[in-house]
Amino acid sequence: MFSVQTYQDRRTALQSSIKNGILLFLGNIENPVNFEHNPYYFRQDSTFLYYFGIQEPRIAAIIDIDENKTIIFGDELSIDDIVWMGRQETLKEKNQKSGVSETLPYRELSQYILKAKTSNRKVHYLPPYQSFNKILLSDLLGIKVAELQPSVEMIKSIVKQRSVKEPQEILQIEQAVNVSNDMHLLAMRMARPGVKEYEIANAIQHLAGDKECQMSYPPIVTINGGILHNHYRLNTLKEGDLFLNDSGAETAMGYAGDLTRTFPVSTTFSTQQKEIYEVVLNAFENAQRLLKPGVKFRDIHLQASRHLVDGLVDLGLMKGNPEEAVKNNAHTLFFQCGLGHMMGFDVHDMEDLGEQYVGYTEDEPKDTKTFGLKSLRLGKSLETGFVVTVEPGIYIIPELIDIWQAENKNAEFINYDKVNEYRNFGGVRIEDDFVITNEGYKLLGNGLIKTVEEIENYRKEHIS
């Protein structure tokens, strides 16, 4: 945990931004894999971690703005729990590290909320994502699950506060990024013909565990890089394949890293692989240079898209004016997703609170219909202290090519005959993490090799 003062200051700042009522925070529970006492790995709710820092299942908290008090609701270990798990740090001791002096049994939460409702006091709560908390909120408030209406005022206040990272948070994120760097270098040393994808996935997860980290998301380790979120890991690597590794570590305090590298299973890129890779790298480097306060991330995304088109025109896969091609969304045959997203406690920071609130503004809402832009999680102007990813890519998806070609879609910008020569290519993505500074940006972590020459030299050095 951070210092007691950290959590007290965060709660004070939040409390001052909301006029009245009760702020309700629901921690997560342990979810069973197949029976109650065989749970999945426990991960506390990120907003609960931000304001309270307590890694404990089945607890809740309220900040009572009207009465100016904070209470954590939870239960101390019973003797049966102690027999089962041994003596643990008490909940009261954990709460004191968070700067909360008042603790009540979990069952008293319902009475507190009922009393507040009876007095017509506002109960603010966040969008629930665990089924248990959806049902709990429904019971506490007497509202059907489908009719729950989270507090927009609370969401906006939390997003504004959590978006700007504290220096101590940046240190945690850099720790996660540096472990992620090591994971990627290990993958580069392991990948060779005959190795299974799952062997690499297992090895990088083991490395993260040795560094007291979890994975910040299920790793994407695949020779089918054209599939954006491919979690199938049973393929055997072979000469001529491209290998895409999108993986990141999460620190014990819950902060994430998120990196992607693409490299050949052979020790060198083929001509075709190198050409596509350098188109993506050029788009990445140009997007990186645009990062600074006041610049809209949506504009950086579109600029990166134009650089991708420039390169694809040079290779003959596209034609015409790159500016017009992007305006007509012709680039989305190759780049279907967004350029990046906010990152912090969550690899997609605060995604549970809603992309419209996290990545956009009321004046410039998210485009939820246009192919490509509807997958852009961040569009608003950058601010000092934001942590973002930059991850352009080129993805060759045969099924998408067939649909577009049958419709003759964007034929003025796409050379379908040439594109079909690449239909088994796969995909390339390059991704790093940055913090926005007053002057522009800072790459987080120690840095990870990414040029063709760096990758080939590293592979030759470590693959005998």
Summary of the structure (lengths in Angstrom):
residues: 464
radius of gyration: 24.2
end to end distance: 44.1
largest distance: 73.9
contacts: 1523
relative contact order: 0.11
helix: 42%
strand: 15%
